[in-house]
Amino acid sequence: MDDRQRYDRATAHLTPPLAVLDLAALRSNAADMIRRAGGKPIRVASKSVRSRPVLERVLAMDGFTGVMAFTLPEALWLVSCGLRDVLVAYPTVDRSALAELAADPRAAEEITVTVDRTEHLDLIESAIGGIPNRHEIRICLDIDAGFIALGGRFRAGARRSPVREADQAADLATDIVKRPGLRLTGVLAYEAQIAGVGDDRPGNPALTRAIRWMQARSWQELIVRRGHIVQAVRRVADLEFVNGGGTGSIEKTVREKAVTEVAAGSGLFHPRLFDFYRGFSGRPAALFALPVVRRPAPGVVTVLGGGYHASGAPGPDRLPQPYLPGGLRYDPDEGAGEVQTPLLGRAADQLRLGDRVWFRHAKAGELCERFAALHLIDGDEVVETAPTYRGEGRTFL
């Protein structure tokens, strides 16, 4: 039985649109990520999962420890549900959530918030200043891991922290430790230009060569610079962790002595954007099905919904991929639509009204913003239905 038959059979009692998670593929992907981590723990990036029961499944596997959250309200909720060691990887300006954090002893023990400038510290102190018997706030210092070349005329990597050099990090660390009620516990550096950019682009050898050149030089520079930054900060504070990496760079990041853990999440679902890496391969684990609702002409079917574009710079690589049956493609004049999506190809003539077309989303956890549940498939049956954040009534962004 091929994958399409398995998924159709497992979900025959359900009405699409629907989303599934293939547990065998999830386990395979997780095992490969653990192998690549070489014994260092993997902190699970919740933005790439966005389902609490699935997060719990992954954290029950040896090799995964802690959560990397994307907002403080999300972290507070996860801790209230029993999860532990949650790093909020993006600075927060949510004063009410900060006040809640300072007032809750368990949350304050389990959650770490991220800063990259003095103004963040001022805002935190302002938000918690009126809390009686407030608890100490754990702080992580975010540093810029981007690659800059040609005298600053070229940059690759996410625009995150303004803290780039060891002296800047040491100065901010010194400011943190001088403030009562704040405790510096970690350092974070995400090398997006390596972890999030595939280095094996089919049909574009020039771009592939350019990416590999950039990544090789970026890595050489970052190993030295991150090492110096961590040394400088450790002279100021007793760090509990140094976090780096992402799904695309696990095996590289763990080689750095300065790094104590890596963050990853997308590799668990292995969405379309992660097909283009030399260093690893995965199995598509998260998919969604849309029903055929029209047959406008020979070689054309129309499915319900489908406009689930992924975030990032606009382009064809941000669209979901028609996956099963193979051989379907978008109409270039319509693309993925808000309420319907026409698909072209010879495979369309084999589809009837009500049949499913299976898609892969371009980015991992964003799929769960569209669906209330993931139907977990083992073999050819649904063994559990796991609510997504949306399914639990939680929208954090």
Secondary structure, DSSP 8 states (H G I E B T S, - for coil): --HHHHHHHHTTTS-SSEEEEEHHHHHHHHHHHHHHHTTS-EEEEGGGT--HHHHHHHHTSTTEEEEEESSHHHHHHHHHTT---EEE-S----HHHHHHHHH-HHHHHHEEEEE-SHHHHHHHHHHHTT-TT---EEEEEE----EEEGGGTEEES----S--SHHHHHHHHHHHHHSTTEEEEEEEE--HHHHTS-S--TT-HHHHHHHHHHHHHHHHHHHHHHHHHHHHHHTTS--SEEEE--GGGHHHHTT-TT--EEEE-HHHH--GGGGS-SS------EEEEEEEEEEEETTEEEEE------SSS-SGGGS-EEEESTT-EE-TTT-S-SSEEEEESGGGGG--TT-EEEEE-SSSGGGGGT-SEEEEEETTEEEEEEE-TGGGT----
